[in-house]
Amino acid sequence: MFSNAKSVYVADSTGDQLLVEISEHMGFVTIEVGDKFRMAISPDDAFDVVDALTMVANDVSSHVGED
């Protein structure tokens, strides 16, 4: 793993813990989830992903507890 890498454990919808690792390599942001998913994207695309996650997460939190 690169020294600039960040990692966090997240729980999926079944409660399983997954390791998510984010790093930069040769100008690309690499996102790895567990040992099954990996993608390398441009920094601009990484910001787009962050924006989309933030918007969706904000919508989800407003519906928690609703039936």
N, C-alpha and C positions, 0 to 999 in steps of 0.2 A: 504494500500500500504506500502511496506517496505521502510525503510529510504535510502536504496541504489538504489532505483528505479529512472529511468530517463523516462521522457515522452515528447512527441512532437506531435503536430497536423500536419497531412499531408493531402493534397488534392488528391482524387482519380481522375480517368479519366473523371468523370462527374462533378467534382468540389466540391463534398461533402467533408467535413472535417471529418477526422477520428482521434481518439486519439490512439496513439501507445505508449505502456508502456513496458519498458524493466526492469527486476529486476533479482536478484539472490536469490534463495531459496534452501537451502540444497544441494548446489553444482551444481545446474542446472540454466541455464539462461532461464527465462520465458519471452516470447514475447506474448503480447496481443494486438490485433487490434480491436478497438471498443469492443462491447460485444458479437461478433460472432466468434472470432478466438482466440485460445490460444494454445501455445505449450511450452513445457519445454524440452530444449536440453542441451547437455553437452557443456562445454566451448569450446572444440575443434570444435564441430559442429557449435557453434556460430561464431567462426572465419571463418569457411568455408562459412557460410551464408554471412558474411560481405564481404569476398573476392568476392563472386559471385555477390552481389549487386554492388560493386564497379566496377567490370569489365563490367557488363551490363550497368550501368549508364554512364560509360565513352563511350561506344559504342553509346548509345542513343544520348548523347550530340553532337557527331560528325555528326549525321544525322539530327539535328534540322534544319528546313528550307529547306531541300531537298525534291524534289517531285519525 
